[in-house]
Amino acid sequence: MVRGRLLLFALALHAVAAALATPRDAAAGWADMVQLGGYLSSDIRYTIDDWRGPRGSGTGWYMNRNEADFRLKLSPDPRVTGVVETKLRFYGFNNADDVGDLSDRAKVDPFDVRLEEAWVAVRPAPWMDIKVGRMIQSWGSVDMFNPTDNLNARDFSDPLDYASKVPNQMIELDFYPTNWLTLTAVWVPVFKPSMLPPSAVMGFAVEYDSQGCFAAAPTPPLGRADVDELFGYFGALDRCKLSFLPTEVRTVEPELDIANSQAAARAKFQIGDLDLSLSYYYGRFTFPIAYTAVAELVSDGPGTVQGKTNVKYQAEVMYPRMQVAGLDFSYSAPWFFDVGFVGELAVIFPERVDFALLAKPLGDKVFSSVNVPSTPFVKASAGLDYTFTKWLYVNAMYVRGFFDEFNDRFGLHNYTVLPTELKFFEDELQIRLAGALDCNDLSAVTYPQITWVAAPSLEFIAGVMLFIGDTKPADGFDYGSRSKFGQKAAGRDFVFFKTKFTW
């Protein structure tokens, strides 16, 4: 009897121990399966110019944004991985226009929720991965300036964040036939365009002088003779009696058809210290290209001014098809002080884009020209980087063709980029000098900043972004004479202060 009770007691103890151990083991298992990361950030900016924005805009607060990013990676099985990343962004400005809006929290304290990534990957065999969902792809070897990277459109809504992209739904297949070769195929069902900075609308703005007289208007991509005739007509009018309605610009979006899907393939080789990739992309250019326009005189309607000659200008932009054959490499040279060399070459086969403008004041005359020829062209980037000492890092790059350049009448420009970092006090104090120079028109953008790493994962950053160049075209009648970084559409000068906590 006693032996039986002892046996029952031992079994009970074993059961209790198992019950107590199970949550701990499960917790340990979940810890291995779940990875949680992200950051909190605060971003304050103040414009310091009163000439690069709309007339009379002056200086003022440009941004007062707070953001929380959460990234969850879950692997319940070694063969399966799921990733979700979302951002909660508060803009910090009051958008209430009347008393009724003051009862709407979304107006008084505007915010949005962004789903950056949401995908699942499965490995059905050791030599194959399948990934499906909302993704951000990054192809290429050069820092940021990647002409071979075309699967995701760029997100330039924040001029300080050149690396940001627009997520998109896609299917990716990866094959690993050997340990030195990776084959990738990607299909993107629906096209998404790039996001432009808020200043982009200035590219279509009409300008007036201090007396309110017409001073300048965006030049269409036409031949010089056509532009002379078109602007000659308006130039003959009394400039102080000319009134232009706000320019209407419509985007011609591709139809939601499988024929407008995008596809890409890449073969990535790893040979010693050399990483080499060959790639192909079929899809569309994600930045808008001038397509059609209509200029007409109107006598009445919204926005017209009595006693003046009112001009209405409507334009269309589109996203041309293109094919891209690419090559990129990165190489660390152990025989040459471990200098890192990178390069990319993209041969682009564009769809031809014909521009047409209907000028109703000139008897419905149509002006037309080839804005983008079907001739293949090259975009490229190359650079090297080297850490001279533990406190000095230099990265020098050459870029042929900026992100938004597509060999239209503006042409392809050449750029030099030279980001440099100085680090002191065990990397707690960092000074970064970065920017880009347009070698064609000598305009530039620069954004030096200083970072204080106050504690692990906590940074305070202060800096300034400056655009250098003439705000007006060198030749007001030449579409291609716009200053790349000097034009108002590039953006406004501002100082910024950011705080970022990462986990």
Secondary structure in CASP SS format (residue, H / E / C, confidence):
PFRMAT SS
TARGET T0000
AUTHOR 0000-0000-0000
METHOD secondary structure of the structure
MODEL  1
M C 1.00
V H 1.00
R H 1.00
G H 1.00
R H 1.00
L H 1.00
L H 1.00
L H 1.00
F H 1.00
A H 1.00
L H 1.00
A H 1.00
L H 1.00
H H 1.00
A H 1.00
V H 1.00
A H 1.00
A H 1.00
A H 1.00
L H 1.00
A H 1.00
T H 1.00
P H 1.00
R H 1.00
D H 1.00
A H 1.00
A H 1.00
A H 1.00
G H 1.00
W H 1.00
A H 1.00
D H 1.00
M H 1.00
V E 1.00
Q E 1.00
L E 1.00
G E 1.00
G E 1.00
Y E 1.00
L E 1.00
S E 1.00
S E 1.00
D E 1.00
I E 1.00
R E 1.00
Y E 1.00
T E 1.00
I C 1.00
D C 1.00
D C 1.00
W C 1.00
R C 1.00
G C 1.00
P C 1.00
R C 1.00
G C 1.00
S C 1.00
G C 1.00
T C 1.00
G E 1.00
W E 1.00
Y E 1.00
M E 1.00
N E 1.00
R E 1.00
N E 1.00
E E 1.00
A E 1.00
D E 1.00
F E 1.00
R E 1.00
L E 1.00
K E 1.00
L E 1.00
S E 1.00
P E 1.00
D E 1.00
P C 1.00
R C 1.00
V E 1.00
T E 1.00
G E 1.00
V E 1.00
V E 1.00
E E 1.00
T E 1.00
K E 1.00
L E 1.00
R E 1.00
F E 1.00
Y C 1.00
G C 1.00
F C 1.00
N C 1.00
N C 1.00
A C 1.00
D C 1.00
D C 1.00
V H 1.00
G H 1.00
D H 1.00
L H 1.00
S H 1.00
D C 1.00
R H 1.00
A H 1.00
K H 1.00
V H 1.00
D C 1.00
P C 1.00
F E 1.00
D E 1.00
V E 1.00
R E 1.00
L E 1.00
E E 1.00
E E 1.00
A E 1.00
W E 1.00
V E 1.00
A E 1.00
V E 1.00
R E 1.00
P E 1.00
A E 1.00
P C 1.00
W C 1.00
M E 1.00
D E 1.00
I E 1.00
K E 1.00
V E 1.00
G E 1.00
R E 1.00
M E 1.00
I C 1.00
Q C 1.00
S C 1.00
W C 1.00
G C 1.00
S C 1.00
V C 1.00
D C 1.00
M C 1.00
F C 1.00
N C 1.00
P C 1.00
T C 1.00
D C 1.00
N C 1.00
L C 1.00
N C 1.00
A C 1.00
R E 1.00
D E 1.00
F C 1.00
S C 1.00
D C 1.00
P C 1.00
L C 1.00
D C 1.00
Y C 1.00
A C 1.00
S C 1.00
K E 1.00
V C 1.00
P C 1.00
N E 1.00
Q E 1.00
M E 1.00
I E 1.00
E E 1.00
L E 1.00
D E 1.00
F E 1.00
Y E 1.00
P E 1.00
T E 1.00
N C 1.00
W C 1.00
L E 1.00
T E 1.00
L E 1.00
T E 1.00
A E 1.00
V E 1.00
W E 1.00
V E 1.00
P C 1.00
V C 1.00
F C 1.00
K C 1.00
P C 1.00
S C 1.00
M E 1.00
L C 1.00
P C 1.00
P H 1.00
S H 1.00
A H 1.00
V H 1.00
M H 1.00
G H 1.00
F H 1.00
A C 1.00
V C 1.00
E E 1.00
Y E 1.00
D C 1.00
S C 1.00
Q C 1.00
G C 1.00
C C 1.00
F E 1.00
A E 1.00
A E 1.00
A C 1.00
P C 1.00
T C 1.00
P C 1.00
P C 1.00
L C 1.00
G C 1.00
R H 1.00
A H 1.00
D H 1.00
V H 1.00
D H 1.00
E H 1.00
L H 1.00
F H 1.00
G H 1.00
Y H 1.00
F H 1.00
G H 1.00
A C 1.00
L C 1.00
D C 1.00
R H 1.00
C H 1.00
K H 1.00
L E 1.00
S E 1.00
F E 1.00
L C 1.00
P C 1.00
T C 1.00
E E 1.00
V E 1.00
R E 1.00
T E 1.00
V E 1.00
E C 1.00
P C 1.00
E C 1.00
L C 1.00
D C 1.00
I H 1.00
A H 1.00
N H 1.00
S C 1.00
Q E 1.00
A E 1.00
A E 1.00
A E 1.00
R E 1.00
A E 1.00
K E 1.00
F E 1.00
Q E 1.00
I E 1.00
G C 1.00
D C 1.00
L E 1.00
D E 1.00
L E 1.00
S E 1.00
L E 1.00
S E 1.00
Y E 1.00
Y E 1.00
Y E 1.00
G E 1.00
R E 1.00
F C 1.00
T C 1.00
F C 1.00
P C 1.00
I E 1.00
A E 1.00
Y E 1.00
T E 1.00
A E 1.00
V E 1.00
A E 1.00
E E 1.00
L E 1.00
V E 1.00
S C 1.00
D C 1.00
G C 1.00
P C 1.00
G C 1.00
T C 1.00
V C 1.00
Q C 1.00
G C 1.00
K C 1.00
T E 1.00
N E 1.00
V E 1.00
K E 1.00
Y E 1.00
Q E 1.00
A E 1.00
E E 1.00
V E 1.00
M E 1.00
Y C 1.00
P C 1.00
R E 1.00
M E 1.00
Q E 1.00
V E 1.00
A E 1.00
G E 1.00
L E 1.00
D E 1.00
F E 1.00
S E 1.00
Y E 1.00
S E 1.00
A E 1.00
P C 1.00
W C 1.00
F C 1.00
F C 1.00
D C 1.00
V E 1.00
G E 1.00
F E 1.00
V E 1.00
G E 1.00
E E 1.00
L E 1.00
A E 1.00
V E 1.00
I E 1.00
F E 1.00
P E 1.00
E C 1.00
R C 1.00
V E 1.00
D E 1.00
F E 1.00
A E 1.00
L E 1.00
L E 1.00
A E 1.00
K H 1.00
P H 1.00
L H 1.00
G C 1.00
D C 1.00
K E 1.00
V E 1.00
F E 1.00
S E 1.00
S E 1.00
V E 1.00
N E 1.00
V E 1.00
P C 1.00
S C 1.00
T C 1.00
P C 1.00
F E 1.00
V E 1.00
K E 1.00
A E 1.00
S E 1.00
A E 1.00
G E 1.00
L E 1.00
D E 1.00
Y E 1.00
T E 1.00
F E 1.00
T E 1.00
K C 1.00
W C 1.00
L E 1.00
Y E 1.00
V E 1.00
N E 1.00
A E 1.00
M E 1.00
Y E 1.00
V E 1.00
R E 1.00
G C 1.00
F C 1.00
F C 1.00
D C 1.00
E C 1.00
F C 1.00
N C 1.00
D C 1.00
R C 1.00
F C 1.00
G C 1.00
L C 1.00
H C 1.00
N E 1.00
Y E 1.00
T E 1.00
V E 1.00
L C 1.00
P C 1.00
T E 1.00
E E 1.00
L E 1.00
K E 1.00
F E 1.00
F C 1.00
E C 1.00
D C 1.00
E C 1.00
L E 1.00
Q E 1.00
I E 1.00
R E 1.00
L E 1.00
A C 1.00
G E 1.00
A E 1.00
L E 1.00
D E 1.00
C C 1.00
N C 1.00
D C 1.00
L C 1.00
S C 1.00
A E 1.00
V E 1.00
T E 1.00
Y C 1.00
P C 1.00
Q E 1.00
I E 1.00
T E 1.00
W E 1.00
V E 1.00
A E 1.00
A E 1.00
P C 1.00
S C 1.00
L E 1.00
E E 1.00
F E 1.00
I E 1.00
A E 1.00
G E 1.00
V E 1.00
M E 1.00
L E 1.00
F E 1.00
I E 1.00
G C 1.00
D C 1.00
T C 1.00
K C 1.00
P C 1.00
A C 1.00
D C 1.00
G C 1.00
F C 1.00
D C 1.00
Y H 1.00
G H 1.00
S H 1.00
R C 1.00
S C 1.00
K C 1.00
F C 1.00
G C 1.00
Q C 1.00
K H 1.00
A H 1.00
A H 1.00
G C 1.00
R C 1.00
D C 1.00
F E 1.00
V E 1.00
F E 1.00
F E 1.00
K E 1.00
T E 1.00
K E 1.00
F E 1.00
T E 1.00
W C 1.00
END
